[in-house]
Amino acid sequence: MGGRTGSIEMDAVAGSGRRRTARAVFVGRGLRPRQGVEKDEVEAYKWAQLSAQNGDLSGSDLRSRLERRLKKKQIEEGKKRASEFRPKTE
């Protein structure tokens, strides 16, 4: 992924649950990729997992939908990425 992902990730973690879910939805759907952001459902799963862990119902819903279409290895990779994620600090 290119462009502004660092600042988007920081906003996603520091911001509200809505921002986290918006990030997961944007990456997961990839309907309108812009500025070098490509569709990555494993990355979307990571963000949905993080959102759901923080009590966001939209994140939980997205995670469930992704689980229905991802392969087991993809889900495991998404969970691994979520568990390893650490917010960037400035």
Buried (B, 14 or more C-beta within 10 A) or exposed (E): BEEEBEEBBBBBBEEEBEBBBBBBBBBBEBEEBEEEBEEBBBBBBBBBBBBBBBEBEBBBBBBEEBBEEBEEEBBEBBBEBBEEBEEEEE
